[in-house]
């Protein structure tokens, strides 16, 4: 007799120890942050404080990473997506990209800065900024570990047909 299809009996989640065993880049984060702070000029920070200044620094850090690519405004979205995928994999992100209904959905399945993100959600602007800069289009964060989501970051990008 065939059993009916039902929801799984068990759900599994990583423990904090399991999350911390995934690739992390805290050293690179700290090094990049010091580089950005050292390169700041007074005019860069005028009128910025707190979280706004933090996001400004993270955006500059993301720009330095994005500058390692040869993406140009003339590249089509599929070229940009392939470049982004290679860059994120080089940065040791585990990702899943899906095209659906005129939207590109990028799931970052691991958070490089999880411990920091749990206390300071602004760090998540690094990922969003990096992706937006490589693709040349705004992104929208749908889910985030700093918001209590246990499944990773989900970024939605409106895309053009390709």
Protein Blocks (a to p, Z undefined) as FASTA:
>chain_A
ZZdddddfbdcdddfklmmmpccfklmmmmmmmmmmmmpcfklmgoiahjlmmmmmmmmm
mmmmmmmpccdfkbcfklmmmmmmmmmmmnopacddddeehiacdddfbdfklmmmmmmm
mlmmmmmmmmmmmnopacddfbdfklopanbpcdddddddZZ
